[in-house]
């Protein structure tokens, strides 16, 4: 339950490294669904800001050569549009590599201010990601009282873009 956290600001971070000398393009995305599970907004490398402004993508990284997180999505829970009930966080291999084969790949959801992790996921060498190019890591959702909560989904899939995995 994120209501108990000191900050309503969260960040989804995705990190990876150049693998076997090749630049690899992984992409982090946020899929916003309404109460009927209809997609009402997307935040990804081609749309860096949600329509209501509560979710902001830090920009596309196409190589995996940054220190720490290569891509980040910032979420201000107080500014998320009221019709958004679910925010799913996904990863796609735009360049087509299987996620388990990409070096030092991990993602995490953390408090933007304190940097305390709520959830972490190591992808490299993870057997369930063999032959898979996408992962829905988890989702934030509003409960009946309107408080934000986190559910880990850990669903592997195929797809090069967020559109393939909605």
Secondary structure, 3 states (H helix, E strand, C coil): CHHHCCCCEEEEEEECCCECCECCCEEEEEEEECCCCCEEEEEECCECECCCCCEEECCCCCCCCCCCCCEEEEEEHHHCCCCCCEEEEEEEECCCCCHHHCCCCEEEEEECCCCCEEEEEECCCCHHHCCCCEEEEEEEEECCCCCEEEEEEEEEECCCCHHHHC
